Amino acid sequence: MVCILLTGSSRGIGATAKAALEARGAKTVGQATSSDRIDTVPADFREPGAPHELWQAALARAGGELDVLVNNAGLFDANPVERSDIEWLDAWEDTMRINLTAAAQLSRFAIRHWQERGVGGRIVHVASRAGHRGDSPAHWHYAASKGGMLAMHKSIARAHASEGILSFAITPGFTDTAMAGDYLDSRGGPGLLADIPLGRVAEPEEIARLIEFCALDAPPSMTGATLDANGASYVR
């Protein structure tokens, strides 16, 4: 049985991916900022020690071996430049810690775990279209965090492919979740769809299928790949 640690599993893309992975027979340990579910570990990534505590708890629940890490947790809060210096910096740091630093810590723990066991493993990073093309004036921090995730993903893939440690990234555009819905409303709602040739935002099930593919099925030669899912609103 494949054992997977999936962050940000309580709603949206994460909850849908968790269901898809479990339907394939995987044992999935989830993470949420707060949760009373037996299959989910509460961990607030704004706390520096939370990723390590999560990793140890997930290992215990998985019987000492994890095969796949899915870095899906994310924070998407506006941070207008008009804020006070301390408010702006606090928001920047929270987003970086949740979106990038925690993912880096968990990736490091996973790589060391697989190296110690002498086996390969897979990391799936759920980044964003914003990591390629940037975002709104109030979301520099979000775009920067996702751009950093993509650079980290490529570095991991290049450094560890020879060990059988594979890295994949997924870059959704707007997805029909509560997080994206708030942004769509704030930026004019349906007017934003004019920028998406497909004419609609992605469904969580579409992104979950990509997570499932990368976690369980993608051939090793795909390591280092980034899969776009943005309705052709950004093409490379």
Long-range contacts (C-beta under 8 A, 24 or more apart in sequence): 1-25, 1-26, 1-27, 2-26, 2-27, 2-67, 2-68, 2-215, 2-216, 3-27, 3-28, 3-29, 3-62, 3-63, 3-65, 3-66, 3-67, 3-68, 4-28, 4-29, 4-66, 4-67, 4-68, 4-69, 4-70, 4-215, 5-29, 5-31, 5-54, 5-55, 5-58, 5-62, 5-66, 5-68, 5-69, 5-70, 5-106, 5-110, 6-30, 6-31, 6-70, 6-72, 7-31, 7-45, 7-54, 7-70, 7-71, 7-72, 7-73, 7-102, 7-103, 7-106, 8-32, 8-72, 8-73, 8-74, 8-126, 9-40, 9-72, 10-35, 10-37, 10-40, 11-177, 11-178, 12-175, 12-177, 12-178, 12-179, 12-204, 13-72, 13-126, 13-172, 13-175, 13-177, 13-204, 13-207, 13-208, 13-211, 14-72, 14-73, 15-204, 16-204, 16-205, 16-207, 16-208, 17-70, 17-72, 17-207, 17-208, 17-211, 17-212, 19-208, 20-205, 20-208, 20-209, 20-211, 20-212, 21-211, 21-212, 21-215, 21-216, 24-212, 24-216, 26-68, 26-215, 26-216, 27-62, 29-57, 29-58, 29-61, 29-62, 29-66, 31-58, 31-73, 45-73, 45-97, 45-98, 45-101, 45-102, 46-94, 46-97, 46-98, 48-97, 50-102, 51-102, 51-105, 51-106, 51-109, 52-105, 52-109, 54-106, 55-105, 55-106, 55-109, 55-110, 59-113, 65-117, 66-110, 66-113, 66-121, 67-121, 67-122, 68-121, 68-122, 68-123, 68-124, 68-215, 68-216, 69-106, 69-107, 69-110, 69-121, 69-122, 69-123, 69-124, 70-123, 70-124, 70-126, 70-211, 70-215, 71-102, 71-103, 71-106, 71-107, 71-123, 71-124, 71-125, 71-126, 71-149, 72-124, 72-126, 72-211, 73-98, 73-99, 73-102, 73-103, 74-98, 74-99, 74-126, 74-128, 74-179, 75-99, 75-142, 76-139, 76-142, 76-179, 76-180, 76-183, 78-136, 78-138, 78-139, 78-186, 79-138, 79-139, 79-140, 79-141, 80-137, 80-138, 81-137, 81-138, 91-141, 92-140, 92-141, 95-141, 95-142, 95-145, 96-141, 96-144, 96-145, 96-148, 99-142, 99-145, 99-146, 99-149, 100-145, 100-146, 100-148, 100-149, 100-152, 103-149, 103-152, 104-152, 107-152, 107-156, 111-156, 111-160, 111-165, 114-163, 114-164, 114-165, 115-163, 115-165, 119-164, 120-163, 120-164, 120-165, 120-166, 121-164, 121-165, 121-166, 122-165, 122-166, 122-167, 122-168, 122-214, 122-215, 122-218, 123-153, 123-156, 123-165, 123-166, 123-167, 123-168, 124-168, 124-169, 124-170, 124-211, 124-214, 124-215, 125-149, 125-150, 125-152, 125-153, 125-167, 125-168, 125-169, 125-170, 126-169, 126-170, 126-172, 126-207, 126-211, 127-153, 127-169, 127-170, 127-171, 127-226, 128-171, 128-172, 128-173, 129-171, 129-172, 129-173, 129-228, 129-230, 129-233, 129-234, 131-171, 132-171, 132-228, 132-234, 132-236, 133-234, 136-187, 146-171, 150-226, 153-224, 153-226, 154-224, 157-223, 157-224, 158-224, 161-220, 161-223, 161-224, 164-220, 166-218, 166-220, 166-222, 166-223, 167-223, 167-224, 168-214, 168-218, 168-222, 168-223, 168-225, 168-226, 168-227, 169-225, 169-226, 169-227, 170-207, 170-210, 170-211, 170-214, 170-226, 170-227, 170-229, 171-226, 171-227, 171-228, 171-229, 171-230, 172-202, 172-207, 172-229, 172-230, 173-201, 173-202, 173-228, 173-229, 173-230, 173-231, 173-233, 173-234, 174-201, 174-202, 174-230, 174-233, 175-201, 175-202, 175-203, 175-204, 175-206, 175-207, 176-201, 176-202, 176-203, 176-204, 177-204, 195-233, 196-230, 196-231, 196-232, 196-233, 197-231, 197-232, 197-233, 198-231, 198-232, 198-233, 199-231, 200-231, 201-231, 202-229, 202-230, 202-231
